[in-house]
């Protein structure tokens, strides 16, 4: 479960529990609530189960604000409430679990903070937050970079001897390890020129994503599979040049390859960024 929480505040960061603020009850850090699509038959028993996804996540926690004198209590309370003011903007909530895992999610206030003074220098607080994305992500970004996949060792040459080697091995493959327990989209796939017609594939899930166009030396395409966007050199929309599946990463190891139709050099390649993802802690 959650040991400590950090959230942006006043250009810095606020972390608790601390010497004035305790963290006692924590809810909403397990698996999120499911949302099920149902169609009830009008003239028959039961219905049809159409889909099952997860809802936005509701997170809540509570504790006490304590101090030895009223001035210190007032200052501690002010700093705590300031950290949880949002003003129509999501904040990146970071937290550390008791087993040492550092995770994060974007949140916004779901209700007003409950604030009940229990003594001259003590009060009880309770906070409810909404995370629109129900996944928890690792705070660190993982990355791999490589070139074009090539088949080596296939076929045979004259003169030849038995047994014949008719199959080869695929060289230049990338291994992406999603060490979480949920499938997750890469945060970025960067195709690096030169070359024409790039296909980057997740062999683990048997999905291919292609950019059907030409990149000169020094040019690139930034792909965001989750948001279905593709920008050439970071500015020009090339979504219309994309085809195939906007694939994600299965949990565990994923084998990824890049194949280019023509015009590639030793500078041609791909760089992929991702964060491990978790349904709950």
Secondary structure, 3 states (H helix, E strand, C coil): CEEEEEEEECCEEEEECCCCECCCEEECCCCCCEEEEEEECCCCCCEEEEEEEECCEEEEEEEEEECCCHHHHHHHHHHHHHHCCCCCCCEEEEEEECCCCEEEEEEEECCCCEEEEEECCEEEEEEEEEECCCCEEECCCEEEEECCCEEECCCCCCCCCCCCCCCCEEECCEEEEECCCCCECCCEEEEECCEEEEEEEECCCCEEEEEEEEECCCCEEEEECCCCEEEECCCEECHHHEEECCCCECCEEEEEEEEEEECCCCCCEEEEEECCEECCC
